[in-house]
Amino acid sequence: MIYLTETRTACTEEMTFMDEVSYPQRVHWFPDTLKMKQTGMIYAPHKTAEKVMDAEVLKTLRENPVKTAFILASGNAHFSGIEPRDYGQTRLTYTYKFLPLALTQVYAGRMASACGAFDSVTTDASACASSLKVMMDVQQLIKIYGFERVIVLGVEDQVANSVLHFFGEAGACLTAKDDEKVSPSAFDEVNYGFHIGQGAVFAVFETEESMKKTGFKPKAQLLGAYTAAEECTNAIGQREDGQGFKRAIEGAIHVAQVQPFKLRTVKTHGTGTKSNNMAERSALCSVLKDFVATSFKQRIGHTMGASGLLETVLLLDSIKNGSIPPIPNRTDQDSVFLSESAPAEQGGLILSLAAGMGNVYSAAIFKDAQC
């Protein structure tokens, strides 16, 4: 069995208006991650990751070695803030003096050492699906390759000039021109979309043997995970029938060996775009029957490569407190794609979904182990 034990998350519901960027927009971010940017020795994604690297947890991991793998789920093979395009002087403009350390694999090696993970170090660049996509890697490393522990760090340079420009230019996120018309939401007829969010997640996956050494307690059990693609020639588009999501869900169900009717709680990818609303709703309603679904991106922003696992941990925390949070700013009463909070099923099964540009669809099934 694979247990999710220690987790740490960093995200914020507070928003700041960035009026000096090329596409003015609100963002969820941590200003302190750029506090010393003028020195050239501070790199925003590294500072964001520090928020989830708990010193006591790291010490316990180092002092209790087993066969351990480390995975950095970063969304990109290269953090996005370092590139040659000139966006002018904004709060996000800075020069980092140590360019090799901006490579995600180099940074992964540094973080793996801090965790005492010397048996395998890898990175994943599956766009916004990255941290959930690696659940398939976690299960393979433990079930097939004999690892006792897999540590996942999900972080990306989300609030950067290049990201805000790309998403603003593509109309993929809400910008200042949208603010008076809509509020961030998903699966709604009136409100839609998201703002960009800065965030990180740290998670330890263990076998029972590893747990005996660390003493960590299970938060959830990872039952199965699967990543799929769909028959679509547009690498940044989606089919309205949700074929990619459907394949990922069915794959995860097959691996987990569970009945679809037992999946009662869903964490959606939930970007709130028109295409994702149609695709995700279609896939879920075609596979599952009696379920409730929520979304976190309208609350904390879209944290890109970190989002899938980060949002899953946030849902597990909500379930521990007895409820499943609603999707913000719904205008219709909806008891499926929740417009109001719903009671949590303690010890139940949770389906978590994520998607990424490049035709990546990931699903993972967890069993709540906190009751």
C-alpha positions in Angstrom: 0.0 0.0 0.0 1.0 3.6 -0.7 0.3 6.2 2.0 0.4 9.9 1.8 1.7 11.1 5.1 3.4 14.5 5.7 2.2 17.3 3.6 2.8 21.1 3.5 1.2 23.7 1.2 1.7 27.3 0.4 -0.9 29.4 -1.3 -3.0 32.5 -0.6 -6.5 33.7 -1.2 -5.4 37.3 -1.1 -5.0 39.1 -4.4 -2.8 42.0 -5.6 -3.5 44.1 -8.7 -0.6 44.1 -11.1 -1.2 47.2 -13.2 2.3 47.5 -14.7 2.4 44.2 -16.5 1.6 43.9 -20.2 -1.9 42.5 -19.5 -2.9 44.1 -16.1 -4.5 41.5 -13.9 -5.0 40.4 -10.3 -2.7 37.7 -8.9 -2.4 35.5 -5.8 1.2 35.8 -4.7 3.7 36.2 -1.9 5.5 39.5 -2.3 8.3 38.4 0.1 9.5 35.9 -2.5 10.9 38.8 -4.4 11.9 41.0 -1.4 15.6 40.8 -2.0 15.5 40.6 -5.8 17.9 43.4 -6.4 20.8 41.3 -5.0 20.5 38.9 -7.9 20.7 36.0 -5.4 17.0 35.5 -4.7 14.9 33.4 -7.1 11.2 33.5 -6.6 10.3 29.8 -7.1 13.1 28.8 -4.7 11.8 31.1 -2.0 8.3 29.8 -2.6 9.5 26.2 -2.2 11.1 27.2 1.1 7.6 27.8 2.5 6.8 24.1 2.4 10.2 22.6 3.2 9.6 21.9 6.9 12.9 21.6 8.8 11.7 19.0 11.3 10.2 16.8 8.5 13.4 17.0 6.5 15.4 16.0 9.5 13.2 13.0 10.2 13.5 11.9 6.5 17.3 12.2 6.5 17.7 10.4 9.8 15.6 7.5 8.8 16.8 6.4 5.4 15.1 3.8 3.2 15.1 3.5 -0.6 13.9 7.0 -1.5 13.0 8.8 -4.7 12.6 12.6 -5.1 10.4 14.1 -7.8 10.3 17.8 -8.6 7.0 18.6 -10.4 7.7 22.0 -11.9 5.4 22.2 -14.9 8.4 23.3 -17.1 11.9 22.0 -17.7 13.1 25.5 -17.0 11.5 27.9 -14.6 9.7 30.5 -16.7 10.9 33.8 -15.2 14.4 33.6 -16.6 14.2 34.3 -20.3 15.4 37.0 -22.8 12.2 38.8 -23.7 12.0 42.4 -22.3 8.8 43.1 -20.4 10.0 46.4 -19.0 10.4 47.2 -15.3 7.7 45.6 -13.1 7.5 44.3 -9.6 8.4 41.0 -11.1 11.5 42.1 -13.0 14.9 40.9 -11.7 18.1 39.2 -12.8 19.2 36.0 -11.1 23.0 35.6 -11.0 23.1 31.8 -10.9 21.5 30.7 -14.1 22.5 27.0 -13.8 20.4 26.8 -10.6 17.4 28.0 -12.6 17.4 24.6 -14.3 14.8 22.4 -12.6 16.9 19.2 -12.6 19.8 21.0 -10.8 17.4 22.5 -8.3 15.8 19.0 -7.8 19.2 17.6 -7.0 19.6 20.2 -4.3 16.2 19.6 -2.7 16.6 15.8 -2.9 19.8 16.1 -0.9 17.9 18.1 1.7 15.5 15.3 2.0 18.1 12.5 2.1 16.8 11.1 -1.2 19.8 9.7 -2.9 18.4 6.7 -4.8 16.5 8.5 -7.6 16.1 12.2 -8.5 13.8 13.2 -11.4 11.8 16.2 -12.6 8.4 16.4 -14.4 7.4 19.0 -16.9 3.9 18.0 -17.8 2.6 21.6 -17.7 -0.3 22.2 -15.3 -0.9 18.5 -14.8 2.6 18.0 -13.5 2.2 17.4 -9.7 -0.8 15.1 -10.3 0.8 13.3 -13.2 3.6 12.2 -11.0 1.2 10.1 -8.9 1.5 7.6 -11.7 5.3 7.7 -11.2 4.9 7.3 -7.4 2.9 4.2 -7.8 5.3 2.7 -10.3 8.4 3.5 -8.2 6.9 1.8 -5.1 5.0 -1.1 -6.6 7.4 -2.0 -9.5 10.8 -0.7 -8.5 10.8 -1.4 -4.8 11.1 2.1 -3.4 9.9 2.6 0.1 9.4 6.4 0.0 8.8 8.9 -2.7 9.0 12.6 -1.9 7.2 15.1 -4.2 7.8 18.9 -4.4 5.5 20.8 -6.6 6.5 24.4 -7.4 6.7 26.7 -10.4 7.6 30.3 -11.2 3.9 31.1 -11.6 3.7 34.8 -11.0 6.3 36.0 -13.5 6.2 38.5 -16.3 6.3 35.8 -19.0 3.5 33.8 -17.5 1.2 36.8 -17.0 1.9 37.9 -20.5 1.3 34.5 -22.1 -1.9 33.8 -20.2 -3.1 37.4 -20.7 -2.4 37.5 -24.4 -4.1 34.1 -24.9 -7.1 35.2 -22.9 -6.7 32.1 -20.8 -6.9 33.9 -17.4 -9.0 36.8 -16.2 -7.5 40.3 -16.7 -8.5 43.8 -15.8 -10.8 44.1 -18.7 -12.8 41.1 -17.3 -13.1 42.4 -13.7 -16.3 44.4 -14.1 -18.1 41.6 -16.1 -17.4 38.4 -14.2 -16.0 36.8 -11.0 -13.8 33.7 -11.1 -15.8 30.5 -11.1 -16.2 27.2 -12.8 -19.1 25.2 -14.4 -21.2 28.3 -14.2 -23.3 30.0 -16.9 -22.3 33.6 -15.9 -19.0 33.6 -14.0 -15.9 31.9 -15.3 -12.1 31.7 -15.3 -9.3 32.2 -12.8 -6.4 34.4 -11.8 -2.7 33.2 -11.7 -1.6 32.0 -8.3 1.8 31.4 -6.7 2.0 28.2 -4.6 3.9 25.1 -3.7 3.2 21.6 -2.2 5.4 19.1 -0.4 4.3 15.5 0.0 5.7 12.3 1.4 4.5 9.0 0.0 5.5 5.9 2.0 5.0 2.2 2.5 4.3 0.8 5.9 8.0 -0.1 6.3 8.9 3.5 5.8 6.2 4.7 8.2 7.6 2.5 10.9 10.9 4.5 10.6 9.5 8.0 10.3 6.6 7.6 12.6 4.5 9.7 10.2 0.7 9.1 10.2 -1.3 8.4 7.0 -3.4 11.3 5.6 -4.6 9.3 2.7 -3.9 6.2 0.7 -3.0 6.4 -3.0 -5.1 3.7 -4.7 -4.4 4.4 -8.3 -3.3 7.0 -10.9 -3.3 7.3 -14.6 -2.3 9.9 -17.2 -3.8 9.9 -20.7 -4.1 11.9 -23.9 -6.9 12.4 -26.4 -7.4 12.4 -30.1 -7.0 16.1 -30.6 -4.7 17.8 -33.1 -4.6 21.0 -31.1 -1.9 20.6 -28.4 -3.3 23.4 -26.3 -7.0 22.7 -26.9 -9.5 20.3 -25.5 -12.3 18.1 -26.9 -15.7 19.1 -25.7 -16.6 15.5 -25.0 -13.8 15.2 -22.5 -12.2 12.2 -24.0 -8.8 12.9 -22.3 -10.3 13.3 -18.9 -12.5 10.2 -19.4 -9.5 8.1 -20.4 -7.6 9.3 -17.4 -10.5 8.6 -15.0 -11.1 5.1 -16.4 -7.4 4.3 -16.3 -7.2 5.3 -12.6 -10.3 3.3 -11.8 -8.7 0.2 -13.5 -5.5 0.6 -11.6 -7.2 1.3 -8.3 -9.6 -1.7 -8.8 -12.6 0.3 -7.5 -16.1 0.6 -8.7 -17.0 4.0 -10.2 -20.1 4.4 -8.0 -17.7 4.5 -5.0 -16.1 7.7 -6.2 -18.3 10.3 -4.5 -16.0 13.3 -4.1 -14.2 15.0 -7.0 -11.5 17.7 -7.1 -11.8 19.0 -10.6 -9.1 20.7 -12.7 -11.7 23.5 -12.7 -10.1 26.3 -14.6 -13.6 27.6 -15.5 -12.8 28.2 -19.1 -15.6 27.3 -21.5 -13.7 24.4 -23.0 -12.7 22.9 -19.7 -16.2 23.3 -18.3 -17.6 21.3 -21.1 -14.8 18.7 -21.3 -14.6 18.0 -17.6 -18.4 18.0 -16.9 -18.9 15.6 -19.9 -16.2 13.2 -18.7 -17.4 13.1 -15.1 -21.0 12.7 -15.9 -20.3 9.9 -18.4 -18.3 7.8 -15.9 -19.6 8.7 -12.4 -23.2 8.8 -11.1 -23.7 10.1 -7.6 -20.9 12.6 -6.8 -20.1 16.1 -5.7 -17.3 18.2 -7.3 -15.4 21.3 -6.2 -12.7 23.5 -7.6 -9.9 25.5 -5.8 -8.4 27.7 -8.6 -11.0 30.4 -8.0 -10.0 30.6 -4.4 -6.2 30.4 -4.5 -5.5 31.1 -8.2 -4.0 28.7 -10.8 -0.7 27.5 -9.3 0.2 25.8 -12.6 2.4 22.7 -12.2 1.9 22.6 -8.4 -1.9 22.8 -8.7 -3.0 19.2 -9.0 -1.4 17.8 -5.8 -1.7 21.1 -3.9 -5.4 21.3 -4.4 -5.7 17.6 -3.5 -4.1 18.2 -0.2 -6.3 21.2 0.4 -9.4 19.0 -0.2 -8.1 16.4 2.3 -7.6 19.2 4.8 -11.2 20.3 4.2 -12.5 16.8 4.6 -10.7 16.4 7.9 -12.7 19.5 9.0 -15.9 17.9 7.9 -16.9 19.6 4.7 -16.3 19.9 1.0 -15.9 23.6 0.0 -18.1 25.0 -2.8 -16.9 26.4 -6.1 -16.7 30.2 -5.5 -19.1 32.6 -7.3 -21.6 30.1 -8.6 -24.7 31.9 -9.7 -27.0 28.8 -9.8 -27.9 26.4 -7.1 -26.0 23.2 -7.8 -25.7 20.2 -5.6 -23.2 18.4 -7.9 -20.7 21.1 -9.0 -21.1 22.6 -5.6 -22.5 26.1 -5.1 -22.7 25.5 -1.4 -20.5 23.4 0.9 -21.4 19.8 1.4 -20.7 17.4 4.3 -17.6 15.3 3.8 -17.7 11.5 3.6 -15.1 10.4 6.2 -12.9 7.5 4.9 -14.4 7.9 1.4 -12.8 7.8 -2.0 -11.6 11.0 -3.7 -11.0 11.5 -7.4 -8.5 14.2 -8.3 -8.1 15.6 -11.8 -5.6 17.8 -13.6 -4.9 18.8 -17.2 -2.0 20.4 -19.0 -1.2 22.0 -22.3 0.3 19.4 -24.6 -2.6 17.0 -24.3 -2.0 15.8 -20.8 -4.9 14.5 -18.6 -4.2 13.1 -15.2 -6.4 11.3 -12.6 -5.6 9.9 -9.2 -7.8 8.1 -6.7 -7.2 8.5 -3.0 -8.8 7.0 0.1 -9.2 9.4 3.0 -7.3 7.9 6.0 -7.9 10.6 8.5 -11.0 9.3 10.2 
